[in-house]
């Protein structure tokens, strides 16, 4: 009897424990991140041209025109006279996808919301070089709302941003913070997600696409320009294999710690110097990344090339070659 009673008690405890765990799980929504951001547009072909030809994004899927019945319109707060909807999903780099909605005979407001209107929103796109991105977009006719502003203090100190407009008047943003934000220096338990930390470069077969090459170059140089030793080490594994081989004329290492140590020593020897991309090309999974290195006054004081091997989306070997040093 005692044995049965003990087993009964154990089963009861186990049941309560499992039940409590289920309740705990049910209290969590299980949300993993932002999948997409929706945007209504007045002209779908115009919007697609803007996101592809101007912003270099890629439309992927399309549904519609889909007729909307009266009950659906009522439930979803759509004007009764609005016609069918066409929806185009766009791949926007390595952030959330952008979903473009076009309502035929749309009866909703044609006025873009003001910055302080309820429901007003905008999408911010990360860039490693905000001035270069701004110049490129201006050359394509994009209107900017002022000049880039760098936050001088607070948690976002070091972040630079500027707003710009779509052809139909929606407000978007460019943002950059290559050296991180102020709050990161205090080693918070949770850091904000950032496109600069997205560095897994999947291969199409065994060949890198042009977009993947640009992502690889931006991520690689961002790591080497990051002065935060601990923060940099924590993000190296997203781009480099754990046993990455690094070979320089006077330094050889294997693993992330050795690579991080070399970067730290280089930054200490050349304060204020930064890497910038000169050119990049690839043959299947081998990449030649040509770079410049210098300060603001002489950004190309040093020129060189990294010979990079990529496997399973990560850099497995990195050979650094020094081409020239200007006086």
C-alpha positions as CSV (number, residue, x, y, z in Angstrom):
1,X,0.0,0.0,0.0
2,X,2.8,2.4,0.9
3,X,4.4,1.8,-2.4
4,X,1.2,2.5,-4.3
5,X,0.6,5.6,-2.3
6,X,4.1,6.9,-3.0
7,X,3.6,6.1,-6.8
8,X,0.3,7.9,-6.7
9,X,1.9,10.9,-5.0
10,X,4.7,11.0,-7.6
11,X,2.2,10.8,-10.5
12,X,0.2,13.6,-8.9
13,X,3.3,15.8,-8.6
14,X,4.4,15.0,-12.1
15,X,0.9,15.8,-13.4
16,X,0.9,19.1,-11.6
17,X,4.4,19.9,-12.8
18,X,3.6,19.1,-16.4
19,X,0.3,21.0,-16.2
20,X,2.0,24.0,-14.8
21,X,4.6,23.9,-17.6
22,X,1.8,23.7,-20.2
23,X,0.1,26.7,-18.6
24,X,3.4,28.6,-18.6
25,X,3.9,27.7,-22.3
26,X,0.3,28.8,-23.1
27,X,1.1,32.2,-21.6
28,X,3.8,32.8,-24.2
29,X,2.7,33.8,-27.7
30,X,5.8,32.2,-29.2
31,X,6.6,35.2,-31.4
32,X,10.1,34.9,-33.0
33,X,10.4,38.2,-34.8
34,X,9.1,40.6,-37.5
35,X,8.2,38.7,-40.7
36,X,7.0,41.6,-42.8
37,X,5.8,45.2,-42.8
38,X,2.7,46.1,-44.8
39,X,2.4,49.3,-46.8
40,X,-0.5,50.6,-48.9
41,X,0.6,52.1,-52.3
42,X,-1.5,54.1,-54.8
43,X,0.3,52.6,-57.9
44,X,1.7,49.0,-57.7
45,X,4.0,49.2,-60.8
46,X,5.4,52.5,-59.5
47,X,6.0,51.0,-56.1
48,X,7.7,47.9,-57.5
49,X,9.9,50.1,-59.6
50,X,10.9,52.1,-56.6
51,X,11.7,49.2,-54.4
52,X,13.6,47.3,-57.2
53,X,15.3,50.0,-59.3
54,X,15.9,52.6,-56.5
55,X,16.3,50.6,-53.3
56,X,17.7,47.4,-55.0
57,X,15.2,45.1,-53.3
58,X,13.5,42.0,-54.9
59,X,9.8,41.3,-55.4
60,X,9.2,37.6,-54.8
61,X,5.5,36.7,-54.5
62,X,2.2,38.2,-55.7
63,X,-1.4,37.3,-55.2
64,X,-4.5,39.0,-56.7
65,X,-6.4,40.9,-57.7
66,X,-8.5,39.3,-55.0
67,X,-12.2,40.4,-54.7
68,X,-13.2,41.4,-51.2
69,X,-16.7,40.6,-50.0
70,X,-18.7,43.1,-47.9
71,X,-18.4,41.1,-44.7
72,X,-14.6,41.0,-45.0
73,X,-14.4,44.7,-45.7
74,X,-16.5,45.4,-42.6
75,X,-14.4,43.2,-40.3
76,X,-11.1,44.6,-41.7
77,X,-12.2,48.3,-41.7
78,X,-12.2,48.7,-45.5
79,X,-14.5,51.1,-47.3
80,X,-17.5,49.5,-49.0
81,X,-16.7,50.9,-52.4
82,X,-13.1,49.6,-52.5
83,X,-12.3,47.0,-55.2
84,X,-10.1,44.0,-55.3
85,X,-6.6,43.9,-53.6
86,X,-3.3,42.9,-55.1
87,X,-0.4,42.0,-52.8
88,X,3.3,41.9,-53.6
89,X,5.8,40.6,-51.1
90,X,9.3,42.1,-51.4
91,X,12.6,40.8,-50.0
92,X,14.3,43.8,-48.4
93,X,17.9,42.8,-47.8
94,X,18.2,40.7,-44.6
95,X,15.5,42.6,-42.6
96,X,11.8,42.1,-42.5
97,X,10.0,41.6,-45.9
98,X,7.9,44.5,-47.2
99,X,4.4,43.7,-48.3
100,X,2.9,46.1,-50.8
101,X,-0.9,46.4,-50.9
102,X,-2.7,47.9,-53.9
103,X,-6.5,48.4,-53.6
104,X,-8.3,48.9,-56.9
105,X,-10.7,51.8,-56.7
106,X,-9.6,52.4,-53.1
107,X,-12.0,54.6,-51.2
108,X,-9.7,55.2,-48.2
109,X,-7.9,58.4,-47.4
110,X,-5.3,59.6,-50.0
111,X,-3.5,61.7,-47.4
112,X,-0.2,60.5,-46.0
113,X,-0.3,60.7,-42.1
114,X,1.7,63.4,-40.5
115,X,4.6,62.5,-38.2
116,X,2.5,63.1,-35.1
117,X,-0.7,61.4,-36.3
118,X,-1.9,58.3,-34.6
119,X,-1.0,55.2,-36.6
120,X,1.8,57.0,-38.5
121,X,4.8,54.7,-39.1
122,X,8.0,54.4,-41.1
123,X,10.5,51.8,-42.1
124,X,14.2,52.3,-41.4
125,X,16.9,50.7,-43.6
126,X,20.4,50.0,-42.3
127,X,23.4,51.0,-44.3
128,X,27.1,50.8,-43.6
129,X,27.8,54.2,-45.3
130,X,24.9,56.6,-44.9
131,X,26.5,59.4,-47.0
132,X,27.2,57.0,-49.9
133,X,23.6,55.6,-49.8
134,X,22.2,59.1,-49.6
135,X,24.2,60.2,-52.7
136,X,23.1,57.1,-54.6
137,X,19.4,57.7,-53.8
138,X,19.6,61.4,-54.6
139,X,21.1,60.6,-58.0
140,X,18.0,58.5,-58.6
141,X,15.7,61.4,-57.8
142,X,14.8,60.5,-54.2
143,X,13.8,63.5,-51.9
144,X,15.4,63.7,-48.5
145,X,14.0,65.6,-45.5
146,X,17.1,67.3,-44.4
147,X,20.7,66.1,-43.7
148,X,21.9,63.1,-41.7
149,X,21.9,63.7,-37.9
150,X,24.1,61.9,-35.5
151,X,22.8,61.3,-32.0
152,X,25.2,63.2,-29.6
153,X,24.2,61.5,-26.3
154,X,21.9,59.0,-24.7
155,X,21.4,55.3,-25.4
156,X,21.5,55.8,-29.2
157,X,24.7,58.0,-29.2
158,X,26.6,57.2,-32.3
159,X,23.5,56.5,-34.5
160,X,23.1,58.5,-37.6
161,X,19.8,58.8,-39.4
162,X,17.9,60.8,-42.1
163,X,14.4,60.5,-43.6
164,X,13.5,60.3,-47.2
165,X,10.3,60.0,-49.3
166,X,8.8,57.5,-51.7
167,X,7.3,58.8,-54.9
168,X,3.9,58.7,-53.3
169,X,5.0,60.5,-50.2
170,X,5.5,57.7,-47.6
171,X,8.3,58.4,-45.2
172,X,11.3,56.0,-45.0
173,X,14.6,56.2,-43.2
174,X,18.3,55.5,-43.6
175,X,20.2,54.6,-40.4
176,X,23.8,53.7,-39.6
177,X,25.8,52.9,-36.5
178,X,29.0,51.1,-37.5
179,X,30.6,51.6,-34.2
180,X,27.5,50.6,-32.3
181,X,25.3,52.6,-30.0
182,X,26.1,53.9,-26.5
183,X,23.9,51.5,-24.6
184,X,25.9,48.5,-26.0
185,X,29.0,49.7,-24.1
186,X,27.3,48.8,-20.8
187,X,27.0,45.1,-21.8
188,X,23.2,44.9,-21.5
189,X,21.6,41.5,-21.0
190,X,19.5,42.0,-24.1
191,X,20.8,43.8,-27.2
192,X,18.5,45.2,-29.9
193,X,18.4,43.2,-33.2
194,X,20.5,44.8,-35.9
195,X,21.0,44.1,-39.6
196,X,24.7,44.7,-39.1
197,X,24.7,41.4,-37.1
198,X,23.0,39.4,-39.8
199,X,26.0,37.7,-41.5
200,X,25.1,34.2,-42.5
201,X,25.8,34.1,-46.2
202,X,23.8,31.2,-47.7
203,X,25.2,29.9,-51.1
204,X,23.1,29.5,-54.2
205,X,24.6,26.2,-55.2
206,X,28.3,27.0,-54.6
207,X,28.3,30.5,-56.1
208,X,27.8,33.8,-54.3
209,X,25.3,36.2,-55.8
210,X,26.1,39.9,-56.2
211,X,23.9,40.7,-53.2
212,X,25.5,38.0,-51.1
213,X,28.9,39.4,-52.0
214,X,27.9,42.9,-50.8
215,X,26.5,41.4,-47.6
216,X,29.7,39.5,-47.0
217,X,31.9,42.5,-47.6
218,X,29.8,44.8,-45.4
219,X,29.7,42.2,-42.6
220,X,33.4,41.4,-42.8
221,X,34.5,45.1,-42.7
222,X,32.0,46.0,-40.0
223,X,33.6,43.4,-37.7
224,X,37.1,44.8,-38.4
225,X,36.0,48.4,-37.8
226,X,34.2,47.5,-34.5
227,X,36.3,48.8,-31.5
228,X,34.3,46.9,-28.9
229,X,36.6,43.9,-28.2
230,X,34.0,41.8,-26.2
231,X,31.1,42.8,-28.4
232,X,33.0,42.0,-31.5
233,X,34.1,38.6,-30.3
234,X,30.4,37.8,-29.5
235,X,29.4,38.4,-33.1
236,X,32.3,36.8,-35.0
237,X,30.8,33.3,-34.9
238,X,27.8,34.6,-37.0
239,X,30.2,35.3,-39.9
240,X,33.3,33.2,-39.4
241,X,33.7,29.4,-38.7
242,X,34.7,28.6,-35.1
243,X,38.0,27.2,-36.4
244,X,38.6,30.0,-39.0
245,X,42.1,30.1,-40.3
246,X,43.6,33.6,-40.5
247,X,47.0,34.2,-42.2
248,X,48.8,37.5,-42.3
249,X,52.4,38.2,-43.3
250,X,53.4,38.3,-39.7
251,X,50.6,36.5,-37.9
252,X,48.8,33.2,-38.2
253,X,45.9,32.0,-36.0
254,X,43.1,29.4,-35.9
255,X,39.8,30.2,-34.3
256,X,37.8,33.3,-33.3
257,X,39.9,34.4,-30.4
258,X,43.0,34.6,-32.5
259,X,41.3,36.6,-35.1
260,X,39.8,39.0,-32.5
261,X,43.2,39.5,-31.0
262,X,44.7,40.5,-34.3
263,X,41.9,43.0,-35.0
264,X,42.4,44.5,-31.5
265,X,46.2,44.8,-32.0
266,X,45.7,46.4,-35.4
267,X,43.2,49.0,-34.0
268,X,45.6,49.9,-31.2
269,X,48.5,50.4,-33.7
270,X,46.4,52.6,-35.9
271,X,43.8,54.6,-33.9
272,X,41.2,56.3,-36.0
273,X,41.8,54.0,-39.0
274,X,38.9,52.2,-40.7
275,X,38.5,49.7,-43.5
276,X,36.4,50.5,-46.6
277,X,35.5,48.4,-49.6
278,X,37.3,49.0,-52.8
279,X,36.2,46.0,-54.9
280,X,35.0,42.5,-54.5
281,X,34.6,39.5,-56.8
282,X,34.3,35.7,-56.5
283,X,34.9,32.4,-58.1
284,X,32.3,30.0,-56.7
285,X,33.1,29.9,-52.9
286,X,36.3,31.8,-53.1
287,X,36.2,35.6,-52.7
288,X,38.7,38.4,-53.4
289,X,37.8,41.4,-51.2
290,X,39.9,44.5,-52.0
291,X,40.0,47.1,-49.3
292,X,41.3,50.5,-48.3
293,X,42.5,51.4,-44.8
294,X,43.1,54.8,-43.3
295,X,41.8,57.7,-41.4
296,X,39.3,60.4,-42.4
297,X,42.0,62.6,-44.0
298,X,43.6,59.7,-45.9
299,X,41.0,56.8,-46.2
300,X,43.1,54.9,-48.6
301,X,46.5,55.2,-47.0
302,X,46.8,51.4,-47.1
303,X,45.5,49.1,-49.8
304,X,45.2,45.4,-49.7
305,X,43.2,42.3,-50.5
306,X,41.6,39.5,-48.4
307,X,41.4,36.1,-50.0
308,X,38.3,34.5,-48.4
309,X,36.9,31.0,-48.6
310,X,33.2,30.5,-47.7
311,X,31.6,27.2,-46.8
312,X,28.1,26.6,-45.4
313,X,27.5,30.3,-45.1
314,X,30.6,31.2,-43.1
315,X,34.2,32.3,-43.7
316,X,36.5,29.3,-43.1
317,X,39.8,30.9,-44.2
318,X,41.1,34.4,-44.5
319,X,44.4,35.3,-46.1
320,X,45.4,39.0,-45.9
321,X,47.6,40.6,-48.5
322,X,49.1,44.1,-48.3
323,X,49.3,45.8,-51.7
324,X,50.5,49.3,-51.1
325,X,51.1,52.0,-48.4
326,X,51.1,55.7,-49.3
327,X,53.1,58.2,-47.4
